Amino acid sequence: MSRLVVVSNRVAVPGESRAGGLAVALQAALGERGGVWFGWSGKTVRGASGEIREHVDGDIRYVTVDLDRADLDAYYNGFSNRTLWPLLHFRLDLVDYDRATRLGYNRVNEMFADKLAPMLRDDDIVWVHDYHLIPLASMLRERGVGCKIGFFLHVPVPSADLLMAMPDHRRLFSTLYAYDLLGFQTRRDNDRFQSYVRLYGGGRIVEPGLLEAPDGHRFRTGTFPISIDTPLIERQAAAAMSKPALRDMRASLERRMLAIGVDRLDYSKGLPERFHGFERYLQRHPEQKGSLTYLQIAPVSRGDVGEYQQLRNQLEQIAGHINGAHAAPDWTPLRYVNRNIPHATLTGFYRSARVGLVTPLRDGMNLVAKEYVASQDPEDPGVLVLSLLAGAAQELPQALMVNPHDLDGVADAIAAAATMPLAERKERWHAMMEHLRERDIHAWRRDYLAALEAA
């Protein structure tokens, strides 16, 4: 079996508290084959970027590289998060086209290629993750690397017309042609990328999923919806119910139903629209007033970026307005929390919630939707209200689907979820749960790696 080399912006080094579902899956794949996990250390250093740190755990080598402040600002805070993130989430109005950050993004990718290339063997399988590292395969090929290299994009792909709106789009996106396999979350994303290649990228579609670059080189694309560690979430949620934090939260509800939303504080998550949708629910369904409390957990991310500070201020204002207009002495309709809750506790919150609100404006997948379903009590499951614009909507059709821009639709879905009979809740939940048990995070990584080896 070939050695696996995983490359991602951040590396889940053992002992660090970053062990989400993706980290668990990648560590399992590396453990099966032996291999290397390579990426940024998460550390900023004074002086030049490039110092390598190594940590060995069994058959896995964790190799990380430090970045200096200038490189981090250009590569990560700059081009990755101020140019590519908004572009890939359909927000042309927020895209910052800055030549200097683009040069920094390329410079860091070149430095990663310089460090990684000497470590690679001809029979390695290299798996590169996400938009931070789009040009990496092309740079490795320039350094003589001939092994199989695959790429997985965790975020959505916008329409071809939006991609070509980025200056010099061909120079960046044509570097993807150097990969052997490009993996996307949904068929929609795969189709959009193929349209871009055909219309603006200079390539052609040989057959669905097989593309040809302008130089004649062929590469494959495929759909691989990422998932969760379903049995682990089930166990975690059941165990969480005895935690003091859960007992306190349930006592504070005073027998009211709970609706929950859990999202990084990001403009792609549609939180202002969701808050307004909840307000519309209170207005349109006065007979339910006082029966349900909405808890929104939104840990701050990229807090030093202006758009995120504005979003936080906007949400605080809307929450204050809703509570000012609708609260009673013994009831606060909307609880808005800006801090991280430990994941093991969070799954208990999901299990306690009659309604799960997952209404992003755009999302590659959205694993909160899947975790909410997996956390439910089989005897009394809650109802998922899910945005049509999340990748998860392609896999969980039994959720109550909403357009996050349609406030009346969101309001009515909350009301329907709060009053849905037990038999219907169970029927919807069982169908979604069956899918999540079959298509868990380990099935995802096995499918991807099998396709890459066959490419």
ZAMARGU-4260 file (C-alpha; in steps of 0.2 Angstrom, whole numbers, plus 5000, padded with zeros to 4 digits):
<rodrens>
0) 5000/5000/5000 | 5007/5017/4995 | 5012/5029/5009 | 4999/5044/5011 | 5005/5062/5012
5) 4991/5074/5018 | 4994/5092/5015 | 4983/5105/5023 | 4984/5123/5029 | 4984/5118/5047
10) 4990/5101/5054 | 4981/5092/5069 | 4997/5088/5079 | 4993/5075/5093 | 4990/5084/5109
15) 4983/5100/5101 | 4965/5103/5104 | 4960/5103/5085 | 4954/5085/5083 | 4938/5088/5073
20) 4930/5075/5062 | 4941/5079/5047 | 4957/5077/5058 | 4950/5060/5065 | 4947/5054/5047
25) 4964/5059/5040 | 4973/5052/5055 | 4964/5035/5053 | 4970/5035/5034 | 4988/5040/5039
30) 4988/5027/5053 | 4982/5013/5040 | 4996/5017/5027 | 5009/5026/5037 | 5013/5043/5031
35) 5016/5062/5033 | 5005/5076/5037 | 5012/5093/5031 | 5007/5111/5033 | 5008/5127/5043
40) 5012/5125/5061 | 5000/5139/5066 | 5015/5148/5073 | 5020/5166/5068 | 5039/5169/5070
45) 5050/5184/5070 | 5062/5183/5055 | 5060/5172/5039 | 5047/5159/5036 | 5052/5141/5033
50) 5058/5133/5049 | 5052/5115/5050 | 5046/5106/5065 | 5043/5087/5066 | 5033/5077/5078
55) 5032/5058/5076 | 5018/5047/5083 | 5018/5029/5078 | 5019/5028/5059 | 5014/5046/5056
60) 5026/5060/5054 | 5019/5077/5057 | 5029/5090/5048 | 5025/5109/5051 | 5032/5125/5044
65) 5032/5142/5053 | 5027/5158/5044 | 5032/5175/5048 | 5019/5189/5050 | 5021/5196/5033
70) 5019/5179/5024 | 5004/5175/5036 | 4995/5192/5032 | 4998/5190/5013 | 4994/5171/5011
75) 4981/5167/5025 | 4973/5183/5031 | 4975/5191/5013 | 4973/5181/4998 | 4965/5165/5005
80) 4952/5174/5016 | 4950/5191/5008 | 4950/5186/4990 | 4947/5167/4988 | 4934/5164/5003
85) 4922/5178/4997 | 4924/5173/4979 | 4921/5155/4982 | 4905/5160/4993 | 4898/5170/4979
90) 4902/5187/4987 | 4910/5197/4973 | 4906/5213/4983 | 4918/5208/4997 | 4932/5201/4986
95) 4948/5211/4989 | 4959/5210/4973 | 4977/5214/4979 | 4992/5210/4969 | 5003/5210/4984
100) 4993/5197/4994 | 4992/5186/4978 | 5011/5186/4977 | 5012/5182/4995 | 5000/5167/4993
105) 5011/5161/4979 | 5027/5164/4989 | 5020/5153/5003 | 5014/5139/4992 | 5032/5139/4983
110) 5040/5138/5000 | 5029/5123/5005 | 5033/5115/4988 | 5052/5118/4992 | 5050/5110/5009
115) 5039/5095/5004 | 5046/5090/4987 | 5062/5082/4994 | 5052/5072/5006 | 5041/5063/4993
120) 5044/5046/4985 | 5038/5041/4967 | 5025/5029/4974 | 5017/5041/4987 | 4999/5046/4986
125) 4998/5065/4990 | 4981/5072/4996 | 4980/5091/4996 | 4966/5100/5005 | 4957/5116/5001
130) 4958/5134/4993 | 4974/5139/5003 | 4984/5127/4992 | 4977/5127/4975 | 4994/5129/4965
135) 5003/5117/4976 | 5003/5102/4964 | 5008/5113/4949 | 5023/5119/4960 | 5028/5101/4965
140) 5027/5095/4947 | 5039/5109/4942 | 5051/5102/4955 | 5050/5085/4947 | 5037/5076/4958
145) 5029/5063/4948 | 5018/5054/4961 | 4999/5054/4961 | 4992/5070/4969 | 4974/5074/4973
150) 4965/5089/4979 | 4949/5091/4989 | 4939/5108/4990 | 4930/5109/5006 | 4920/5125/5000
155) 4908/5128/4986 | 4912/5132/4968 | 4903/5147/4961 | 4897/5149/4943 | 4910/5150/4929
160) 4905/5169/4927 | 4910/5173/4945 | 4926/5163/4944 | 4932/5172/4928 | 4928/5189/4936
165) 4944/5187/4946 | 4959/5196/4938 | 4971/5183/4931 | 4959/5169/4935 | 4967/5157/4922
170) 4984/5159/4930 | 4977/5153/4947 | 4964/5140/4942 | 4973/5132/4928 | 4986/5126/4941
175) 4972/5114/4947 | 4975/5104/4931 | 4991/5097/4938 | 4981/5087/4950 | 4976/5069/4945
180) 4959/5070/4954 | 4949/5085/4960 | 4936/5081/4973 | 4921/5092/4976 | 4907/5092/4989
185) 4892/5091/4978 | 4888/5087/4960 | 4883/5105/4958 | 4901/5111/4962 | 4908/5098/4951
190) 4897/5103/4936 | 4902/5122/4939 | 4920/5118/4939 | 4919/5108/4923 | 4909/5123/4915
195) 4923/5135/4920 | 4936/5124/4912 | 4926/5123/4896 | 4921/5141/4895 | 4935/5151/4902
200) 4949/5139/4907 | 4955/5134/4890 | 4952/5115/4893 | 4938/5103/4887 | 4927/5089/4894
205) 4932/5073/4887 | 4918/5064/4896 | 4909/5068/4912 | 4922/5068/4926 | 4937/5067/4913
210) 4944/5084/4908 | 4958/5089/4896 | 4970/5104/4900 | 4976/5115/4885 | 4992/5105/4885
215) 4983/5088/4882 | 4986/5082/4900 | 4970/5073/4907 | 4964/5074/4925 | 4948/5068/4934
220) 4935/5076/4944 | 4922/5068/4956 | 4910/5071/4970 | 4914/5066/4987 | 4902/5073/5001
225) 4912/5075/5017 | 4903/5068/5032 | 4905/5065/5051 | 4910/5051/5063 | 4892/5046/5065
230) 4894/5033/5079 | 4905/5044/5089 | 4893/5059/5088 | 4879/5047/5094 | 4888/5041/5109
235) 4895/5058/5113 | 4877/5066/5113 | 4870/5053/5124 | 4884/5054/5136 | 4883/5073/5137
240) 4865/5073/5144 | 4872/5070/5161 | 4884/5085/5161 | 4881/5099/5173 | 4881/5112/5158
245) 4866/5102/5150 | 4857/5101/5167 | 4859/5119/5169 | 4854/5124/5152 | 4838/5113/5152
250) 4833/5120/5169 | 4835/5137/5162 | 4822/5134/5148 | 4809/5130/5161 | 4801/5116/5150
255) 4801/5127/5134 | 4807/5120/5118 | 4824/5124/5111 | 4829/5129/5094 | 4848/5129/5091
260) 4860/5137/5078 | 4879/5134/5079 | 4890/5143/5066 | 4907/5151/5065 | 4904/5170/5065
265) 4905/5172/5046 | 4895/5181/5033 | 4892/5165/5023 | 4882/5158/5037 | 4867/5170/5035
270) 4865/5174/5053 | 4857/5191/5051 | 4844/5183/5039 | 4841/5169/5052 | 4839/5182/5066
275) 4826/5191/5055 | 4818/5174/5051 | 4816/5170/5069 | 4809/5188/5072 | 4796/5184/5058
280) 4792/5168/5066 | 4787/5177/5082 | 4777/5189/5072 | 4768/5177/5061 | 4764/5163/5074
285) 4759/5173/5090 | 4750/5157/5096 | 4768/5149/5099 | 4775/5165/5108 | 4784/5160/5124
290) 4785/5141/5119 | 4802/5141/5111 | 4819/5149/5115 | 4832/5151/5101 | 4850/5148/5106
295) 4863/5154/5093 | 4881/5150/5097 | 4893/5159/5085 | 4911/5159/5091 | 4921/5173/5084
300) 4933/5169/5069 | 4945/5181/5060 | 4940/5194/5073 | 4953/5206/5066 | 4945/5208/5049
305) 4933/5223/5047 | 4919/5213/5039 | 4918/5201/5053 | 4918/5215/5066 | 4904/5224/5057
310) 4894/5207/5057 | 4896/5205/5075 | 4890/5222/5079 | 4875/5220/5067 | 4870/5203/5076
315) 4871/5211/5093 | 4859/5225/5087 | 4847/5213/5079 | 4847/5202/5095 | 4844/5217/5106
320) 4830/5223/5095 | 4821/5206/5095 | 4823/5203/5114 | 4817/5221/5117 | 4802/5219/5107
325) 4796/5201/5111 | 4804/5196/5128 | 4793/5193/5144 | 4799/5195/5162 | 4802/5176/5163
330) 4807/5173/5144 | 4821/5179/5133 | 4817/5173/5115 | 4835/5174/5108 | 4850/5169/5117
335) 4866/5174/5108 | 4883/5167/5113 | 4900/5172/5106 | 4911/5159/5113 | 4916/5141/5110
340) 4907/5127/5118 | 4917/5111/5120 | 4911/5099/5107 | 4906/5085/5119 | 4894/5097/5127
345) 4888/5104/5111 | 4882/5087/5105 | 4871/5087/5121 | 4864/5104/5116 | 4860/5097/5099
350) 4851/5082/5107 | 4841/5094/5118 | 4835/5105/5104 | 4818/5102/5096 | 4823/5112/5081
355) 4841/5113/5072 | 4843/5129/5062 | 4856/5127/5048 | 4852/5141/5036 | 4869/5147/5027
360) 4868/5158/5012 | 4882/5147/5005 | 4891/5132/5012 | 4901/5118/5004 | 4893/5105/5015
365) 4889/5110/5033 | 4893/5097/5046 | 4883/5105/5059 | 4868/5099/5050 | 4874/5081/5050
370) 4880/5082/5068 | 4863/5089/5074 | 4854/5074/5066 | 4867/5061/5073 | 4865/5068/5090
375) 4846/5066/5092 | 4837/5054/5104 | 4829/5041/5093 | 4814/5040/5104 | 4811/5059/5103
380) 4821/5067/5088 | 4821/5085/5084 | 4818/5093/5067 | 4832/5100/5055 | 4828/5116/5046
385) 4841/5117/5032 | 4846/5129/5019 | 4844/5124/5001 | 4861/5132/4998 | 4871/5121/5009
390) 4879/5106/5002 | 4871/5095/5015 | 4854/5098/5007 | 4859/5086/4993 | 4860/5072/5006
395) 4847/5076/5019 | 4831/5079/5009 | 4820/5074/5024 | 4825/5090/5033 | 4813/5105/5031
400) 4821/5114/5017 | 4821/5133/5016 | 4828/5147/5006 | 4838/5158/5019 | 4833/5174/5010
405) 4814/5170/5012 | 4810/5176/5029 | 4792/5170/5029 | 4798/5153/5023 | 4810/5151/5038
410) 4797/5157/5050 | 4784/5145/5044 | 4798/5131/5045 | 4802/5135/5063 | 4783/5134/5067
415) 4781/5118/5058 | 4796/5110/5066 | 4790/5115/5084 | 4773/5107/5081 | 4778/5092/5070
420) 4770/5076/5077 | 4782/5063/5084 | 4778/5050/5071 | 4783/5062/5057 | 4799/5067/5066
425) 4804/5049/5069 | 4801/5045/5050 | 4811/5060/5044 | 4825/5057/5057 | 4827/5038/5053
430) 4829/5041/5034 | 4843/5054/5037 | 4851/5044/5050 | 4852/5028/5039 | 4861/5039/5026
435) 4873/5046/5039 | 4877/5029/5046 | 4881/5022/5029 | 4890/5038/5022 | 4901/5043/5037
440) 4918/5052/5037 | 4928/5035/5035 | 4917/5030/5020 | 4921/5048/5013 | 4940/5046/5014
445) 4940/5028/5008 | 4930/5033/4993 | 4941/5048/4989 | 4958/5038/4991 | 4951/5023/4980
450) 4947/5036/4966 | 4964/5044/4967 | 4973/5028/4966 | 4963/5023/4951 | 4965/5040/4943
</rodrens>
